[in-house]
């Protein structure tokens, strides 16, 4: 899976829930994976949730297969749709030799034209894909759209040269994104790609073919015997079962109704680990919860595009005060049973070489929070228990997607913590799709969600000041010094130079506190022992699941 983005958005937000039954699956050579919500698309251009990203990248492969190296703590590149690649000595271009035995699931041959088309539409402003705006190293026009003529040289159906603009510092992650079929998507107007019928009945280039999609019930993939990755030991079916309630999902795991479940609550680990049919594994350092403080006025931005500081959260010291006021450690200990660590910045602890160890954590300190708020003119002038300033009470709504027990617990604690320092918080739950729309439109004041961070480290997509071309900058953070660091990180740098830049970036983020970084959560995974799979890596729980088999 290409974890750079999905970030993206990684987006962006990991929330769970589930359903129930009690029989052993009838179909032995299949694996059933329980997930909390259905997808809205199978097209990787528009896959915003973690599940959408993971599933779409099982359907559409990339030129290169990235795998995690535990010893190095970083990814390594292996052939996939490309059998080899060669950089120019000055890194001004890269040439890929593609496999000639790859077929789309409709039996059309995969060629270099598919790669060019995919990168073209990813960067097209009319399309507004999740990757729009990240192709700085390519030859692009004023709208950040890749200039196809300057960038690509198709030497043959199976040899492609990609050129980069002078002064850039490209790497493999710039060019390796899921490839979609040109012969399918070129039939649509670019502006209509987001709603194209092909997004819901995909033509695949991977080991899986979509067999059936019962919306809000199951997504069933069959093995693609035409795939170059097909193995006779492969499972015949891979089923994603949508179970929107966590307790029901857990029950089905215990009862062998599903074989695989992520994001298990820490309080359930002991019981599961004692079951004969169950294996427990964890993925560390990929996901953190946060409280998003909209740094700008959402109403002004939505009506006119204007940018002015948010009346509550526009000052960094106020945001720091809010972090002091929240007892993050209590949530980590009491709810997560210490399956995780307190978060300080968006740079994950798995990147040990690049984590700045000198930053002092904002530990729970309501007295310090009150002092900062008072310094900025917030006081309870009428003794009603709510602080105010210039006639405005410090009163806001915290929104979060419904159905997640951790968020319910954390939001209630946060409400009580902030009440203790004189801030009145109303809690609002929201359906995930609506929640994401609100994030993209920057129309909420405050919210609670999670980021599933990219590998390797990606900052610009989430923190750059250009609010129109950086969709994932949900908190509308703007800092020119941070922008310069992010731009410098895209240039050729030694590992030590990059480390210094990452350290400085973390220092700026820590001092600006554009959001409250809550905690890095362990992704606790329950797997039925009938499933035979390799070690789960930070790249994702279901990455490379075409290599899984079952004991029959």
SVG drawing of the C-alpha trace seen along z (x, -y; Angstrom):
<svg xmlns="http://www.w3.org/2000/svg" viewBox="-26 -44 52 72">
<polyline fill="none" stroke="black" stroke-width="0.4" points="0.0,0.0 1.3,-3.5 1.2,-4.9 2.4,-8.4 -1.0,-9.6 -3.3,-8.0 -2.7,-9.7 -3.4,-10.8 -5.7,-11.7 -4.7,-9.9 -6.7,-11.0 -7.4,-10.7 -9.5,-9.3 -9.8,-5.8 -13.2,-5.1 -14.6,-1.7 -17.8,0.2 -19.4,3.7 -22.3,6.5 -22.9,10.3 -23.6,14.0 -22.4,17.4 -21.6,19.9 -18.3,21.2 -17.9,19.8 -19.1,22.3 -16.5,21.4 -13.1,22.5 -10.7,21.0 -11.6,17.4 -10.7,14.8 -13.3,12.5 -12.1,9.1 -14.4,7.1 -14.5,3.3 -16.5,0.6 -17.8,-1.3 -18.4,-0.8 -16.3,-2.5 -17.7,-5.2 -15.3,-4.5 -12.8,-2.0 -10.9,-4.6 -7.6,-5.5 -7.8,-9.0 -10.7,-9.7 -10.0,-7.2 -10.0,-9.4 -10.6,-7.0 -8.0,-4.4 -10.3,-1.5 -10.8,-3.1 -7.1,-3.6 -6.2,-0.1 -8.9,1.6 -8.3,-0.5 -4.6,0.3 -5.4,4.0 -7.2,3.5 -4.8,1.1 -1.1,1.9 1.8,-0.6 5.0,-0.5 7.0,0.5 6.1,2.6 7.3,1.0 8.0,3.2 8.9,2.4 12.4,3.3 12.2,3.8 15.9,3.6 16.3,0.4 13.1,-1.2 12.2,-2.3 10.8,-1.0 12.6,0.8 11.6,0.8 10.9,4.0 9.6,4.6 5.9,4.7 4.3,3.4 7.8,2.2 10.4,5.0 13.3,2.5 14.1,-1.2 17.2,-3.4 17.9,-6.9 19.8,-9.4 23.1,-10.2 21.9,-13.7 18.4,-12.5 16.8,-14.6 14.9,-11.5 14.0,-7.9 13.4,-5.2 11.1,-2.3 11.0,1.1 7.5,2.4 6.4,6.0 4.9,7.2 2.7,9.9 0.3,7.7 -3.3,7.7 -6.2,5.7 -9.0,7.9 -10.9,7.3 -7.9,8.8 -6.5,5.5 -2.8,5.2 -1.2,2.9 1.2,0.4 3.2,-2.7 0.2,-4.8 -1.7,-3.7 1.0,-5.2 1.1,-8.5 -2.6,-8.8 -2.8,-8.0 -0.2,-10.6 -1.9,-13.1 -5.3,-12.7 -3.9,-12.6 -2.5,-16.1 -5.4,-17.6 -7.2,-20.4 -10.5,-19.5 -10.3,-16.0 -9.3,-17.2 -7.8,-13.9 -6.5,-13.3 -3.0,-13.8 -3.7,-17.1 -0.9,-19.6 1.9,-17.3 3.7,-17.0 6.2,-19.9 9.1,-17.9 7.4,-17.4 7.1,-19.9 3.8,-21.5 1.7,-24.5 0.5,-27.3 -2.3,-25.1 0.1,-22.3 -1.1,-20.1 1.7,-17.9 2.9,-18.9 2.7,-15.6 4.8,-16.5 7.8,-17.7 7.5,-15.0 6.9,-11.7 8.8,-9.9 7.1,-6.7 9.9,-4.7 7.7,-1.7 4.7,-0.1 6.9,1.3 9.5,-1.4 8.8,-4.9 11.1,-7.8 9.8,-10.4 11.6,-13.8 11.8,-16.2 12.3,-19.9 15.7,-21.4 16.5,-22.0 14.0,-19.3 14.9,-16.4 12.6,-13.6 12.4,-10.1 10.4,-7.0 7.5,-8.1 7.0,-11.0 6.1,-8.6 4.7,-5.5 1.0,-5.8 -1.8,-3.3 -2.2,-3.0 -5.7,-3.1 -6.7,-1.8 -6.6,-4.5 -8.9,-2.6 -11.6,-2.7 -11.3,-6.2 -10.5,-8.2 -14.1,-7.7 -15.2,-10.2 -14.9,-13.9 -12.2,-14.8 -14.7,-16.7 -16.9,-13.6 -14.2,-11.1 -15.3,-11.4 -18.7,-10.0 -17.8,-7.6 -19.5,-4.3 -16.1,-2.6 -15.3,-3.7 -17.8,-1.2 -17.1,1.7 -13.3,1.5 -11.2,3.1 -8.2,4.4 -4.5,5.0 -4.0,6.9 -4.5,10.4 -8.1,9.5 -11.3,8.9 -14.4,7.4 -17.0,10.1 -19.8,8.6 -20.6,5.4 -23.6,5.5 -23.5,2.0 -23.2,1.7 -23.0,5.4 -20.0,7.1 -17.4,6.4 -16.3,9.7 -13.1,10.1 -12.3,13.2 -8.8,14.3 -7.5,13.0 -5.9,16.0 -4.6,13.7 -2.5,11.8 1.3,12.2 1.0,12.4 -1.4,15.3 -0.3,18.3 -2.2,21.6 -2.2,21.4 -4.0,18.1 -7.3,17.8 -10.2,17.9 -12.1,15.1 -11.3,12.1 -14.4,10.6 -14.7,7.3 -17.7,7.5 -19.1,4.1 -20.1,4.3 -20.7,0.8 -20.8,1.7 -17.6,2.5 -19.1,5.0 -20.8,6.9 -17.6,6.9 -15.7,8.3 -18.4,10.9 -18.1,12.1 -14.4,12.4 -14.8,14.5 -17.4,16.7 -15.3,17.3 -17.7,15.3 -14.9,13.0 -11.2,13.9 -9.5,10.5 -10.3,7.3 -8.2,4.2 -8.4,1.5 -9.4,3.8 -9.9,2.0 -7.1,2.6 -9.6,3.8 -10.5,6.8 -7.0,8.0 -6.7,10.3 -9.8,12.2 -8.9,12.6 -5.3,13.7 -6.7,16.5 -8.8,17.9 -7.4,21.0 -8.4,19.7 -6.9,16.2 -3.6,14.4 -3.0,10.9 -0.6,8.5 0.0,4.8 1.1,2.0 2.8,-0.9 3.2,-4.5 1.0,-4.8 -2.1,-6.6 -2.6,-9.4 -5.7,-11.0 -5.9,-14.7 -8.2,-17.6 -8.4,-19.9 -8.6,-23.6 -9.6,-25.6 -6.9,-28.3 -9.1,-30.5 -12.7,-31.8 -14.6,-29.1 -17.6,-31.3 -15.5,-33.9 -13.5,-31.3 -16.6,-29.5 -18.4,-32.6 -15.6,-34.7 -12.4,-32.6 -11.0,-35.2 -8.5,-34.2 -8.7,-35.8 -7.8,-34.2 -10.4,-32.1 -11.9,-34.1 -11.1,-31.2 -8.3,-29.3 -6.4,-31.8 -3.5,-32.4 -0.9,-29.7 -0.7,-30.4 -4.5,-29.8 -4.1,-26.4 -1.2,-25.6 -3.5,-26.4 -6.1,-24.1 -3.5,-21.3 -2.4,-21.9 -6.1,-21.7 -6.7,-18.2 -5.6,-15.2 -4.4,-13.1 -2.4,-10.7 -5.6,-9.7 -7.2,-8.6 -4.0,-6.7 -3.8,-4.9 -7.5,-4.4 -8.9,-3.6 -6.0,-2.5 -4.3,-0.6 -1.0,-2.2 -1.3,-0.6 0.3,-3.7 2.3,-6.8 1.5,-10.5 2.0,-12.5 4.0,-15.7 4.2,-16.3 3.1,-14.6 6.5,-12.9 5.9,-9.3 8.2,-7.6 8.8,-4.8 11.1,-7.3 13.6,-7.2 16.4,-9.1 14.1,-12.1 12.2,-12.5 13.2,-15.6 13.9,-14.4 14.3,-17.9 10.7,-19.0 9.1,-19.4 5.6,-17.8 2.6,-19.9 1.6,-17.7 -1.8,-18.2 -1.7,-21.4 -5.0,-23.3 -3.5,-26.0 -1.1,-26.9 -4.0,-26.7 -5.9,-29.2 -2.9,-31.5 -2.4,-31.6 -6.1,-32.2 -6.2,-35.0 -3.1,-36.6 -5.0,-36.8 -8.0,-38.5 -10.3,-35.5 -11.9,-35.7 -15.3,-34.9 -16.6,-38.5 -20.1,-37.6 -19.3,-34.5 -21.4,-32.1 -18.6,-29.6 -17.7,-30.4 -14.8,-32.6 -15.5,-35.5 -13.7,-38.3 -15.2,-41.5 -18.7,-40.1 -18.0,-36.7 -18.1,-33.5 -15.5,-30.8 -18.1,-28.4 -17.8,-26.0 -19.0,-22.7 -16.6,-19.7 -17.6,-17.4 -16.5,-13.8 -17.8,-10.8 -20.2,-8.7 -19.9,-5.0 -16.3,-5.1 -16.1,-4.3 -12.7,-5.8 -13.8,-9.1 -17.0,-9.1 -14.9,-8.6 -12.2,-11.1 -14.7,-13.8 -16.6,-13.5 -13.3,-13.8 -12.2,-16.7 -15.6,-18.5 -15.1,-18.1 -11.4,-19.1 -12.2,-22.3 -15.2,-23.1 -12.7,-23.0 -10.8,-26.0 -14.0,-27.8 -14.7,-26.7 -18.1,-25.5 -18.0,-22.6 -21.0,-21.0 -20.4,-17.6 -21.8,-16.6 -21.5,-13.3 -21.7,-13.1 -21.9,-10.5 -18.5,-9.9 -19.2,-11.0 -20.7,-14.3 -17.8,-14.7 -15.2,-14.4 -17.2,-16.9 -17.1,-19.3 -13.3,-18.8 -12.7,-19.5 -14.8,-22.6 -13.0,-23.8 -16.5,-24.6 -16.0,-23.3 -14.5,-25.1 -13.2,-22.1 -13.3,-18.3 -11.7,-15.1 -10.4,-12.6 -7.3,-10.6 -4.5,-10.7 -3.0,-7.6 0.4,-8.9 2.2,-8.2 5.5,-6.3 7.9,-7.9 7.4,-11.1 5.1,-13.5 4.5,-17.0 3.6,-19.3 0.3,-17.7 -1.0,-18.4 0.8,-21.5 1.6,-23.8 0.1,-27.3 -1.6,-27.2 -5.1,-26.3 -6.4,-25.9 -3.9,-23.4 -3.3,-21.5 -6.7,-19.9 -5.5,-17.9 -4.5,-21.0 -7.8,-20.8 -6.8,-23.1 -5.8,-25.8 -2.3,-26.1 -0.1,-28.8 3.5,-29.5 6.1,-30.7 9.1,-29.3 7.5,-25.9 6.7,-26.3 10.4,-27.0 11.5,-23.8 9.0,-21.7 10.2,-23.1 13.8,-22.5 13.0,-18.9 12.0,-18.3 15.5,-19.3 18.5,-17.0 19.6,-16.7 22.0,-14.5 20.3,-12.3 21.9,-14.5 20.6,-17.7 17.1,-16.2 17.3,-15.4 18.1,-19.0 15.2,-20.2 12.8,-17.7 13.9,-18.8 13.3,-22.4 9.9,-21.7 8.8,-19.8 10.0,-22.7 7.8,-25.2 4.8,-22.9 5.2,-22.3 5.4,-26.0 2.5,-26.9 0.3,-23.9 -2.1,-24.1 -3.9,-21.1 -3.7,-19.2 -1.7,-16.0 -3.3,-13.4 -1.6,-10.0 -0.1,-7.5 -2.4,-4.5 -1.4,-0.9 -3.4,0.8 -4.4,4.0 -5.3,6.7 -7.1,10.0 -6.4,12.8 -8.0,16.2 -5.3,18.9 -6.7,20.4 -5.2,17.4 -1.6,17.8 0.1,14.5 3.5,12.9 4.4,10.4 2.1,7.4 4.2,4.3 3.7,0.5 2.8,0.3 -0.7,1.5 -2.6,4.5 -3.8,5.9 -0.9,4.8 0.1,7.8 -2.8,9.8 -2.8,11.6 0.1,13.6 -2.2,14.9 -3.4,18.4 -5.7,20.4 -5.3,23.7 -8.0,26.0"/>
</svg>
